[in-house]
Amino acid sequence: MPSMKISYSRGFPYGAPQVRLRGGALKCDVVKSWVRDRGFRWNGQAHAYETYMYGEEFREVLEYLRDTFGCAIVPKSDLDANYIIDLN
């Protein structure tokens, strides 16, 4: 069974609110399917599932992944503190 960890990152390339998900939990078919159903697409160059959404909507996605699938959600290690989402 894959690790149920997901690392996320956020940013605003060209002014657009881009979010990315990576991690072992995305190897689980049910998690991967749910993420794709939410509009995330695989970016092979970035090795991440990504889409465009603002912080509040992204928080809901992260909370759902944590609460429904039991994923451990962590920010990317070098993510700017202004982009970290408090899930408590």
C-alpha positions as CSV (number, residue, x, y, z in Angstrom):
1,M,0.0,0.0,0.0
2,P,1.4,3.4,-0.9
3,S,2.2,6.1,1.7
4,M,-0.9,8.2,2.4
5,K,1.1,11.4,2.4
6,I,0.3,14.4,0.1
7,S,2.6,17.4,-0.2
8,Y,1.0,20.6,-1.6
9,S,2.3,23.8,-3.0
10,R,0.7,27.0,-4.1
11,G,1.8,30.0,-6.2
12,F,0.7,32.6,-8.6
13,P,2.6,32.1,-11.9
14,Y,1.6,34.9,-14.3
15,G,-1.0,36.0,-11.7
16,A,-3.0,32.7,-11.8
17,P,-3.7,30.9,-8.5
18,Q,-2.0,27.5,-9.2
19,V,-1.9,24.6,-6.8
20,R,-0.1,21.3,-7.0
21,L,-0.4,18.0,-5.2
22,R,2.3,15.3,-5.0
23,G,2.9,12.2,-2.9
24,G,2.3,8.5,-2.4
25,A,-1.4,8.9,-1.7
26,L,-1.9,9.8,-5.3
27,K,-0.9,6.3,-6.3
28,C,-4.1,5.1,-4.6
29,D,-6.7,4.7,-7.4
30,V,-9.6,6.1,-5.4
31,V,-7.6,9.2,-4.3
32,K,-6.2,9.8,-7.8
33,S,-9.7,9.4,-9.3
34,W,-11.2,11.9,-6.8
35,V,-8.4,14.4,-7.5
36,R,-8.9,14.1,-11.3
37,D,-12.6,14.6,-10.9
38,R,-11.9,17.9,-9.2
39,G,-10.1,19.1,-12.3
40,F,-6.5,18.3,-11.4
41,R,-4.3,17.2,-14.3
42,W,-1.0,15.4,-14.3
43,N,2.0,17.6,-15.2
44,G,4.9,15.2,-16.0
45,Q,7.4,17.9,-16.1
46,A,6.5,19.1,-12.5
47,H,5.8,15.5,-11.3
48,A,2.5,16.8,-9.8
49,Y,-1.2,17.0,-10.2
50,E,-2.1,20.7,-10.7
51,T,-5.0,23.0,-11.3
52,Y,-6.0,26.6,-10.6
53,M,-8.0,27.6,-7.5
54,Y,-7.8,30.0,-4.7
55,G,-6.9,29.3,-1.1
56,E,-10.4,28.7,0.4
57,E,-11.4,26.3,-2.3
58,F,-8.0,24.5,-2.0
59,R,-8.4,24.3,1.8
60,E,-11.7,22.4,1.2
61,V,-9.9,19.9,-1.2
62,L,-7.1,19.4,1.4
63,E,-9.5,18.9,4.2
64,Y,-11.5,16.4,2.2
65,L,-8.4,14.4,1.3
66,R,-7.4,14.4,5.0
67,D,-10.8,13.6,6.5
68,T,-12.2,11.2,3.9
69,F,-9.1,9.3,2.7
70,G,-6.9,9.7,5.8
71,C,-4.1,11.5,3.9
72,A,-1.4,13.2,5.8
73,I,-1.3,16.7,4.3
74,V,1.9,18.7,4.5
75,P,3.1,21.8,2.7
76,K,6.1,21.6,0.3
77,S,9.3,21.9,2.4
78,D,10.3,25.3,1.0
79,L,6.8,26.7,0.5
80,D,6.6,30.4,1.4
81,A,4.9,30.9,4.7
82,N,2.3,33.2,3.1
83,Y,1.0,30.2,1.1
84,I,0.7,27.6,3.8
85,I,-2.9,26.6,4.6
86,D,-3.8,26.1,8.3
87,L,-5.8,22.9,8.4
88,N,-6.4,23.0,12.2
